[in-house]
Every structure is written in C-alpha cells, then in structure tokens.
Amino acid sequence: HFQTGSRGVRREPEATKSRSPSDDSGSSEFSSQKLSRSKRTIAAKHVNKKLLRREQVLQEIRLLQTLDHPNLVKLLDTYETANSYVLVLEMADQGRFLDYIVSWGNLTEEKVALYLRDILEALRYLHRWQIAHLDVKPENIVVEHVSSQPVIKLTDFGDAAQLNPHSSYIHPLLGSPEFCAPELVLGQPASLMSDLWSLGVVTYVLLSGASPFLDESLEETCLNICHLDFSFPEDYFQGVSPAARDFVCLLLRGEPERRRGSRQQGPPVLQGQKETNHHKQVFRRDIKVTFCAIVCFSSSALLSSNG
C-alpha cells in the first residue's frame, strides 16, 4: 500500500490515529493501534510538518523501504494528515530495550553479549549498504519475543544517512550528545564508525547502569566526549570482566578508524557468569562464557566490512 512516487506518502483521515506523549526530539510522536482485521498491533510515528521538511521525511521513508533485516523495525505503510506525516511501523511487543531489562530483573554479561550480537548484526547490514544510523541509543532499541527468545531491533531512522567512501556529510547535533561520537560533537564528517562509538556507550550503560560521559550540562558532556574522559569506577563495575571492559575501550576510541580494532587479537576468557543488576553480582562458576566470543563473529565481520 505504499504510494511514494513523487508525492511520497498517501493521505488518510485524521481519525485513523491516536496520539501518545512525544519523544525527546519534539519533532515526532508515537502511538500504537490494533488493526481490526488481523488484530495486529502496529506503531505509528507522527512527524510534525511544522518541524521537519517533507524531503527529510521522504528520505527516511525511502530508506526504510529498502531495508529488510530481522534486527531492524520494518516500515508497513505511510500516510499523511493535515498536520503530520505518519509512518506505520511493526510493533515490538516487549517495548523499549531499557524497560524490558528492568522488567526482567538481573542482567548477566552473557545476556548483554547476546543483545549486542543482535545490534551488531543490524549495524553490519546497514553498513554493508553504506548506511550510518547515527542515533544508536537505548531509546532507539526495542525488543520482540520470537519463540520465547528476545530479538533486539534498531528503530528510528530519522537521522540515518547513506555515506559514500569519500563522504563529507556533517550530521547536525540535535538534543543530548550523550551517545554521540566525538566527530559529530566537533562538527566533523560522520562515518560508519560513528555508530560503533554509540554502541560502546550503550555497552557501558548496560554493564554498569551508569553513563560514561553524561554530565550536568551539555557543554560538560561534550567536553567529556571529546577528551575521552571516561573510566570504570569499581562502584559500578565491580565484577565486570576485563573482556567486557576491553570491548568498551575498543569502541570508545577518538579516531574513527581505530574503532576497527584487531581481529587477530582473541578475547580473554571470562570465568563464570556475572550478573550485573545495578551493581549486584552473582557468580555461576559452573558456566564458562567469553564476553566477546559471543559477539566476535558479528563484530569481526562488521569491523572488517568497514575496513
């Protein structure tokens, strides 16, 4: 039912949607709706026409129409009302990532690595098409249960950009820079590697419950990012393995090209499964897992594809 062409989105009556509180950007709102025929719940992203140009919205729509991957939220339909452009998206039944983690309690390193594997697979797919997401953060990660197993998906491609090898695209810094790479903060060209920095920040947050660069003001947060001012305080990282910390350090490097890392360097072995539920650790010493090993195939393929 897509009608993009030169017009981009089809027009529907205002009554076909219901609104919910707006997201942090202020330019779009999300709502959910159950379709009467299939009883399928969908999500609708309402983009305010006064805040975003039509071409910006069409760019996101065209991009979403070309994507097809199990770890990316799918676009189902589009239409417009008098005040909004509306993107109809598949609904992730478990909601936002952080809400899901909180509802399920203890978070182990093994689980973190499994979640990261899904995000890395999504990024590998995007980067193979030279698409940078440029807004990887917990709010843009959702969870769906398939056969009782959680599937992690990336959503919200409003900031995504297709980059060529010699791209000089400067990504505008909007909202909080908490998960932004230094090159974006400094107004330098974005790259596929910018997504890997954001993934490093996400990993830090999952392992510790703390944010590595967030400070009392936007300016201080930006300075922390540009100066690579982060550490692993024991209050937050007690029991978190060296392998997990090394993975974070691999991604939080100032020079984008250095985030590729060394594919020849094997990850250290983590002895025991360590649960990190707001800094409480429980050891299951009969289980041997390697934090990076679970994601190494995804990450090595991703890093090599960006080489």
C-alpha positions as CSV (number, residue, x, y, z in Angstrom):
1,H,0.0,0.0,0.0
2,F,3.0,2.4,-0.4
3,Q,2.4,5.3,-2.7
4,T,5.7,7.2,-2.6
5,G,6.5,8.2,-6.2
6,S,6.8,12.0,-6.4
7,R,4.2,12.6,-3.7
8,G,5.9,10.4,-1.1
9,V,3.0,9.5,1.3
10,R,-0.7,8.9,0.9
11,R,-3.3,11.0,2.7
12,E,-5.6,9.5,5.3
13,P,-8.2,11.0,7.6
14,E,-7.0,12.4,11.0
15,A,-9.2,9.9,12.8
16,T,-7.1,6.9,11.9
17,K,-4.5,7.6,14.6
18,S,-4.3,8.1,18.3
19,R,-1.5,10.1,19.9
20,S,0.9,9.4,22.7
21,P,3.4,11.6,24.5
22,S,6.1,13.0,22.2
23,D,9.6,11.7,22.1
24,D,12.7,13.7,23.2
25,S,13.2,15.4,19.9
26,G,9.9,17.1,19.8
27,S,9.5,16.6,16.1
28,S,7.6,13.3,16.2
29,E,5.1,11.3,18.3
30,F,4.5,7.6,18.6
31,S,1.2,5.8,19.1
32,S,0.0,2.2,18.9
33,Q,-3.1,0.8,17.3
34,K,-4.6,-2.6,16.8
35,L,-5.7,-3.4,13.3
36,S,-9.2,-4.8,13.2
37,R,-8.8,-7.4,10.6
38,S,-5.5,-9.0,11.6
39,K,-5.7,-8.0,15.3
40,R,-2.1,-7.0,14.8
41,T,-0.7,-4.2,16.9
42,I,1.3,-1.6,15.0
43,A,3.2,1.5,15.9
44,A,2.7,4.9,14.2
45,K,5.3,7.6,14.1
46,H,3.7,11.0,13.7
47,V,6.1,13.6,12.3
48,N,5.1,17.2,12.8
49,K,5.0,19.0,9.5
50,K,6.0,22.3,11.1
51,L,9.2,20.9,12.5
52,L,10.6,18.7,9.6
53,R,10.6,19.4,5.9
54,R,8.8,17.0,3.6
55,E,12.1,15.9,1.9
56,Q,13.6,14.9,5.3
57,V,10.6,12.7,6.0
58,L,10.7,11.2,2.4
59,Q,14.4,10.4,2.9
60,E,13.6,8.3,6.0
61,I,10.7,6.6,4.2
62,R,12.8,5.7,1.1
63,L,15.5,4.4,3.3
64,L,13.1,2.2,5.4
65,Q,11.5,0.8,2.2
66,T,14.9,-0.5,1.1
67,L,15.7,-2.3,4.4
68,D,14.8,-5.8,5.2
69,H,16.5,-7.4,8.2
70,P,15.2,-9.3,11.3
71,N,17.0,-6.9,13.6
72,L,15.5,-3.7,12.1
73,V,12.0,-2.5,12.7
74,K,10.0,-2.7,9.4
75,L,8.0,0.1,7.7
76,L,4.5,-1.2,6.9
77,D,2.8,1.8,5.4
78,T,2.8,5.6,5.2
79,Y,0.2,8.4,5.0
80,E,-0.2,12.0,5.9
81,T,-2.8,14.1,7.7
82,A,-3.3,17.9,7.8
83,N,-0.6,18.3,10.4
84,S,1.6,15.2,10.3
85,Y,3.4,12.6,8.2
86,V,2.7,9.2,9.6
87,L,5.0,6.2,9.4
88,V,3.3,2.9,10.2
89,L,5.8,0.5,11.8
90,E,5.8,-3.0,13.1
91,M,5.3,-3.1,16.9
92,A,7.9,-4.7,19.1
93,D,5.7,-6.5,21.7
94,Q,8.2,-6.1,24.5
95,G,8.7,-2.3,24.1
96,R,11.8,-0.3,24.6
97,F,15.1,-2.0,25.5
98,L,15.7,-0.5,28.9
99,D,12.2,-1.0,30.0
100,Y,12.5,-4.7,29.0
101,I,15.7,-5.1,31.0
102,V,14.2,-3.5,34.1
103,S,11.1,-5.7,33.9
104,W,13.2,-8.9,33.7
105,G,15.5,-8.2,36.6
106,N,19.1,-9.5,36.7
107,L,21.2,-8.7,33.7
108,T,24.2,-11.0,33.1
109,E,27.2,-10.4,30.9
110,E,26.1,-13.3,28.8
111,K,22.8,-11.7,28.1
112,V,24.4,-8.3,27.4
113,A,26.6,-10.1,24.8
114,L,23.6,-11.7,23.2
115,Y,21.8,-8.4,23.0
116,L,24.9,-6.8,21.5
117,R,25.1,-9.5,18.9
118,D,21.7,-8.6,17.5
119,I,22.6,-4.9,17.4
120,L,25.9,-5.7,15.7
121,E,24.0,-7.8,13.1
122,A,21.7,-4.8,12.4
123,L,24.7,-2.5,12.0
124,R,26.6,-4.9,9.8
125,Y,23.6,-5.0,7.5
126,L,23.3,-1.2,7.4
127,H,27.0,-0.6,6.9
128,R,27.1,-3.1,4.1
129,W,24.8,-0.7,2.3
130,Q,26.9,2.3,3.5
131,I,24.1,3.5,5.8
132,A,25.0,5.0,9.1
133,H,22.2,5.0,11.7
134,L,23.8,8.0,13.6
135,D,21.3,7.7,16.5
136,V,22.1,4.4,18.2
137,K,21.0,4.7,21.8
138,P,18.8,2.7,24.2
139,E,15.7,4.7,23.3
140,N,16.0,3.5,19.7
141,I,16.4,-0.1,20.6
142,V,13.3,-2.3,21.0
143,V,12.6,-5.9,21.9
144,E,10.4,-8.5,20.4
145,H,9.8,-12.1,21.6
146,V,10.1,-14.7,18.9
147,S,9.6,-18.3,20.1
148,S,10.2,-17.1,23.7
149,Q,13.6,-15.7,22.7
150,P,14.1,-11.9,22.7
151,V,15.1,-10.3,19.4
152,I,16.7,-6.9,19.6
153,K,15.8,-4.4,16.9
154,L,17.0,-1.0,15.9
155,T,14.4,1.6,15.1
156,D,14.0,5.3,14.3
157,F,16.0,6.1,11.1
158,G,15.3,9.8,11.1
159,D,19.0,10.6,11.5
160,A,20.3,7.9,9.2
161,A,22.4,8.8,6.2
162,Q,23.8,6.9,3.2
163,L,27.5,7.7,3.1
164,N,29.9,7.2,0.2
165,P,33.6,6.3,0.8
166,H,34.6,10.0,0.4
167,S,31.6,11.4,2.2
168,S,31.9,14.8,3.9
169,Y,28.4,14.7,5.4
170,I,28.2,16.8,8.6
171,H,25.5,15.5,10.9
172,P,23.6,18.2,12.9
173,L,23.9,17.7,16.6
174,L,20.3,17.8,18.0
175,G,19.2,17.0,21.5
176,S,21.6,15.4,24.0
177,P,25.0,14.4,22.7
178,E,25.3,11.6,25.3
179,F,25.7,8.8,22.8
180,C,27.3,10.9,20.0
181,A,30.8,10.2,18.7
182,P,33.5,12.9,19.1
183,E,33.5,13.7,15.3
184,L,29.8,14.5,15.5
185,V,30.2,16.7,18.5
186,L,33.1,18.6,16.8
187,G,31.2,19.1,13.6
188,Q,33.4,16.8,11.6
189,P,32.2,14.4,8.8
190,A,30.2,11.4,10.1
191,S,31.3,7.9,9.2
192,L,30.0,4.4,9.7
193,M,32.4,4.2,12.6
194,S,30.3,6.8,14.4
195,D,27.7,4.0,15.1
196,L,30.4,1.9,16.8
197,W,31.2,4.6,19.2
198,S,27.5,4.9,20.1
199,L,27.4,1.1,20.6
200,G,30.3,1.4,23.0
201,V,28.4,3.9,25.1
202,V,25.3,1.6,25.1
203,T,27.5,-1.3,26.2
204,Y,28.9,0.8,29.1
205,V,25.4,1.7,30.2
206,L,24.2,-1.9,30.1
207,L,27.2,-3.2,32.1
208,S,27.1,-0.6,34.8
209,G,23.8,1.3,34.9
210,A,25.8,4.5,34.5
211,S,26.5,6.8,31.6
212,P,30.2,7.3,30.7
213,F,30.1,10.9,29.5
214,L,26.9,12.4,30.8
215,D,27.5,15.5,32.9
216,E,25.5,18.3,34.5
217,S,25.5,20.4,31.3
218,L,25.5,19.9,27.6
219,E,28.9,21.7,27.4
220,E,30.5,19.5,30.0
221,T,29.1,16.3,28.4
222,C,30.6,17.4,25.0
223,L,34.0,18.1,26.7
224,N,34.0,14.7,28.3
225,I,33.3,13.0,24.9
226,C,36.0,15.0,23.1
227,H,38.6,14.4,25.8
228,L,37.6,10.7,26.1
229,D,37.1,11.3,29.7
230,F,35.7,8.0,31.0
231,S,36.7,5.3,33.4
232,F,35.4,2.1,35.1
233,P,34.7,3.0,38.7
234,E,34.6,0.0,40.9
235,D,31.4,1.1,42.5
236,Y,29.7,0.5,39.1
237,F,32.0,-2.1,37.5
238,Q,32.7,-4.5,40.4
239,G,32.7,-8.0,39.0
240,V,32.5,-6.8,35.4
241,S,35.1,-8.8,33.4
242,P,38.2,-7.4,31.7
243,A,36.9,-8.8,28.4
244,A,33.8,-6.6,28.7
245,R,35.8,-3.5,29.6
246,D,38.2,-4.2,26.7
247,F,35.2,-4.4,24.4
248,V,34.1,-0.9,25.5
249,C,37.6,0.5,25.1
250,L,37.8,-0.9,21.6
251,L,34.8,1.1,20.6
252,L,35.4,4.3,22.6
253,R,38.4,5.5,20.6
254,G,38.7,9.0,19.5
255,E,39.9,8.2,15.9
256,P,37.1,6.6,14.0
257,E,39.4,4.3,12.0
258,R,40.9,2.9,15.2
259,R,37.5,1.5,16.3
260,R,38.0,-1.3,13.8
261,G,40.3,-3.0,16.3
262,S,42.5,-6.0,15.8
263,R,40.6,-9.1,14.5
264,Q,43.6,-11.2,15.3
265,Q,43.5,-10.5,19.0
266,G,41.4,-13.1,20.8
267,P,39.2,-12.1,23.6
268,P,40.2,-13.1,27.2
269,V,38.1,-15.8,28.9
270,L,35.5,-14.8,31.4
271,Q,35.5,-17.3,34.3
272,G,31.9,-17.6,35.5
273,Q,28.7,-15.8,34.6
274,K,28.4,-12.5,36.3
275,E,25.1,-10.9,36.9
276,T,25.0,-7.1,36.9
277,N,21.7,-5.9,38.3
278,H,22.5,-2.3,39.4
279,H,25.9,-3.4,40.5
280,K,24.9,-6.7,42.3
281,Q,27.0,-9.6,41.1
282,V,26.1,-13.3,41.4
283,F,28.6,-15.8,40.1
284,R,27.7,-19.1,38.5
285,R,31.1,-20.8,38.4
286,D,29.9,-23.9,36.5
287,I,29.4,-21.8,33.4
288,K,32.3,-20.5,31.4
289,V,31.5,-17.8,28.9
290,T,33.6,-15.4,26.9
291,F,32.0,-11.9,26.7
292,C,33.5,-11.0,23.3
293,A,33.3,-14.5,21.9
294,I,29.5,-14.3,21.6
295,V,29.7,-11.2,19.5
296,C,33.1,-11.8,17.8
297,F,31.7,-13.3,14.6
298,S,29.3,-10.4,14.2
299,S,31.8,-7.7,15.3
300,S,34.7,-9.0,13.3
301,A,32.6,-9.1,10.2
302,L,31.2,-5.7,10.9
303,L,34.7,-4.2,11.6
304,S,36.2,-5.8,8.5
305,S,33.3,-4.6,6.3
306,N,34.2,-1.1,7.5
307,G,37.8,-1.5,6.6
